[in-house]
Amino acid sequence: MTLHFASVEYASAGRFRLSELPRLARRHPLILVGGGLLALLVVLALAAPIYAGDPLQMDPFKRLQPPSAELWFGTDNLGRDVFARTVFGARISLFVGLTVAVGTALGGLLIGVIAGYLRGFDNIVMRAMDGLMSIPTVLLAIALISLTGPGTGILIVAIVIPELPGITRLVRSVVLSVRERPYVEAALCGGARLPRVLWRHILPSTIPPLMVQSANICAGAILTEAALSFLGVGVPPEIPSWGNMISSSRLYLAIAPMTVFAPAICLAVTVLAVNLLGDGLRDMFDPRSKRRR
């Protein structure tokens, strides 16, 4: 389904005033719910050292303890606090998701603008993007980690590379449609330099669809990080992450279900928040998509 984004109306989104927030909340509640929930998760993750305790401390005498007033989510098979590990695991998931979204958006924006405006580079760039689309994320992560060892940076690179072609194609399609519009041709005929035309007339039209797609990529990156960590090719095992926690505790699900349910529920809530934010942005930038549902 093609989305027709109202890019002209929202090109001046930087002039948003705080007094317009109640009206925005009434018209686009998904943005308020998803953005508010995501902001809450970010604050809780950043403030984790203040209230969550030590996620790495092991106590063999407290293995697989049930939830209690002292240990809210109980302990895992090594006697580690599941609540502390769950809260600190949010740092990894949110960092990977946001970094992948921002990195993919910036890279795809740069490459898409070049491919869409400079005809000589279009075929070369797009064939390279076709090649990147054929690389599976899991196999790429396994290959990179086998060469360099596990790490968050390698994991981010392994997720960004397969996601880059989608953003590039999106930006390229927007640039190809905008570059032929009369106001762009008038600006060029009036003597405006190419960088100014790109900055003033073309880039603003790419921002709305780029924001929506970046939200979808962020949610997908969080799930991909958890899946790769579950398989043992994500972040190092000593670093608490939701995928690592589910993987290491899956054998003890019947004895201590919170060791699996706590990170799984947090993972689902985080992805839900990002998806709600993305749906709200889509409805705001493309009101016709909301009426079609």
Stockholm file with secondary structure:
# STOCKHOLM 1.0

chainA/1-293         MTLHFASVEYASAGRFRLSELPRLARRHPLILVGGGLLALLVVLALAAPIYAGDPLQMDPFKRLQPPSAELWFGTDNLGRDVFARTVFGARISLFVGLTVAVGTALGGLLIGVIAGYLRGFDNIVMRAMDGLMSIPTVLLAIALISLTGPGTGILIVAIVIPELPGITRLVRSVVLSVRERPYVEAALCGGARLPRVLWRHILPSTIPPLMVQSANICAGAILTEAALSFLGVGVPPEIPSWGNMISSSRLYLAIAPMTVFAPAICLAVTVLAVNLLGDGLRDMFDPRSKRRR
#=GR chainA/1-293 SS CCCCCCTTTTTTGGGCCGGGHHHHHHHCHHHHHHHHHHHHHHHHHHTHHHHSCCSSCCCGGGTTCCCCSSSTTCBCTTSCBHHHHHHHHHHHHHHHHHHHHHHHHHHHHHHHHHHHHCHHHHHHHHHHHHHHHTSCHHHHHHHHHHHHCSCHHHHHHHHHHHHHHHHHHHHHHHHHHHTTSHHHHHHHHTTCCHHHHIIIIIHHHHHHHHHHHHHHHHHHHHHHHHHHHHHTCSSCTTSCCHHHHHHHHGGGTTTCTHHHHHHHHHHHHHHHHHHHHHHHHHHHHCHHHHHHC
#=GC SS_cons         CCCCCCTTTTTTGGGCCGGGHHHHHHHCHHHHHHHHHHHHHHHHHHTHHHHSCCSSCCCGGGTTCCCCSSSTTCBCTTSCBHHHHHHHHHHHHHHHHHHHHHHHHHHHHHHHHHHHHCHHHHHHHHHHHHHHHTSCHHHHHHHHHHHHCSCHHHHHHHHHHHHHHHHHHHHHHHHHHHTTSHHHHHHHHTTCCHHHHIIIIIHHHHHHHHHHHHHHHHHHHHHHHHHHHHHTCSSCTTSCCHHHHHHHHGGGTTTCTHHHHHHHHHHHHHHHHHHHHHHHHHHHHCHHHHHHC
//
